[in-house]
Amino acid sequence: MILQQNSRSRRTFVGRILVGCVALVTVVTGLGAAPAAASVDSAAPVVLPASNGSSPANIYGFLVRTKDGRTLSYTYENPADAPTVDPEAVIGFCYFGAGNISYNGRFNWSTFHSCSGNYGLVTHQSRMLRSSWSGYRAYNDWSSRGPTAYAAWTYYWSMYCKGGGTYDYKGSVRIYASGIGYWSGVAASNNSVRQACGV
């Protein structure tokens, strides 16, 4: 069972967000090749790659609902690939992600979002992932926090080690924004922690 620690509002996360809905700028280095940057504007169709929720390597996420009724989720590794947004083309959107995981007798990580427009109420779901021969897989069931109406928010998560075989572990997150009406893809921590925690 995940023990949720305290939560607090944040005005910024992993760099700066221009609240005017223009761009996400971060100071984190990407993990590898990622799709070309996407944009959402009133003059062009929105084409965003589907997220891979089965074995997430992507540390950032984006969830958007356009004024023409499309709802899209997109995850990416490199901050340079963050979609830019034309506020005239969307109803609401959220950037989100999972913070680095650490271990001090238990696993600790954070999840965060920053939203704009008519995003509604935002719920976070988080769970820990563990390595396997076929990629990362769920270590436990989803645990939920929220919903919150705050545009920018961070939740802190903690989980005790169950003991057993040695694997690499990551935190992960997906969000639901009621104004967008859709669950996002899954984003995961940029790092991993190797421990003998089994499962």
C-alpha positions, -999 to 999 in steps of 0.1 A, spaced: 0 0 0 13 34 -9 14 59 20 7 93 7 27 120 25 19 157 26 10 177 -5 16 213 -14 9 238 -42 38 246 -64 40 276 -87 67 259 -109 80 225 -116 112 211 -132 121 245 -146 96 272 -157 62 271 -172 49 301 -189 15 304 -175 4 322 -207 1 287 -222 31 291 -245 58 266 -237 74 244 -211 111 251 -206 131 228 -184 167 223 -173 167 185 -173 186 166 -200 165 141 -220 172 103 -218 173 97 -255 157 102 -289 121 114 -288 96 124 -314 98 159 -329 81 187 -309 44 189 -314 23 220 -314 -14 227 -308 -26 257 -328 -58 269 -345 -43 267 -380 -29 231 -380 -43 197 -372 -31 182 -339 -10 151 -344 5 137 -312 21 103 -308 2 79 -285 18 73 -251 31 39 -242 16 30 -209 30 -6 -207 66 2 -202 70 40 -197 105 55 -202 91 90 -207 94 113 -177 71 141 -189 35 141 -200 9 163 -217 -29 160 -218 -50 183 -239 -86 188 -251 -90 209 -282 -119 231 -291 -129 208 -320 -134 179 -295 -102 160 -297 -86 147 -265 -49 137 -267 -23 123 -244 14 125 -252 45 115 -232 81 125 -240 116 122 -227 133 153 -239 120 187 -226 127 202 -260 99 180 -273 72 196 -251 42 206 -271 35 243 -274 0 255 -271 -21 281 -288 -47 290 -261 -72 298 -289 -72 262 -300 -77 243 -267 -102 240 -239 -77 230 -213 -43 212 -210 -19 199 -184 18 191 -182 26 164 -157 54 141 -146 71 120 -119 100 133 -98 132 113 -91 128 83 -68 150 78 -37 154 51 -10 160 56 27 144 25 41 114 32 19 109 45 -16 100 82 -20 90 101 -51 67 130 -62 42 136 -89 33 170 -103 10 188 -127 7 223 -141 -26 230 -160 -43 259 -178 -76 266 -193 -108 248 -183 -90 217 -170 -114 211 -141 -103 190 -112 -71 170 -114 -66 135 -99 -32 119 -97 -27 81 -97 7 67 -89 24 34 -85 59 20 -84 74 1 -113 101 -26 -112 124 -38 -139 120 -71 -156 134 -89 -187 106 -75 -207 107 -39 -195 92 -22 -164 61 -36 -149 38 -26 -120 51 -33 -85 17 -24 -69 -18 -12 -77 -26 24 -86 -31 47 -56 -50 80 -59 -47 115 -46 -70 144 -53 -89 157 -70 -76 193 -67 -86 225 -84 -51 240 -81 -35 247 -114 -1 236 -101 3 209 -75 27 183 -62 20 151 -43 46 131 -23 45 93 -23 62 67 -1 62 29 -1 80 4 21 102 -23 6 84 -57 5 117 -77 4 128 -103 -21 147 -103 -54 168 -73 -65 154 -50 -92 154 -14 -104 124 7 -92 108 39 -106 78 60 -96 51 66 -122 21 88 -126 -10 93 -147 -35 121 -143 -72 127 -149 -85 162 -155 -123 164 -153 -125 194 -178 -105 173 -203 -124 141 -195 -96 116 -201 -69 97 -183 -34 106 -195 -6 82 -205 20 71 -180 51 91 -172 79 77 -150 108 89 -129 139 100 -147 161 77 -125 158 43 -108 168 28 -75 182 -7 -72 170 -26 -41 162 -61 -30 124 -55 -27 111 -83 -49 77 -88 -66 
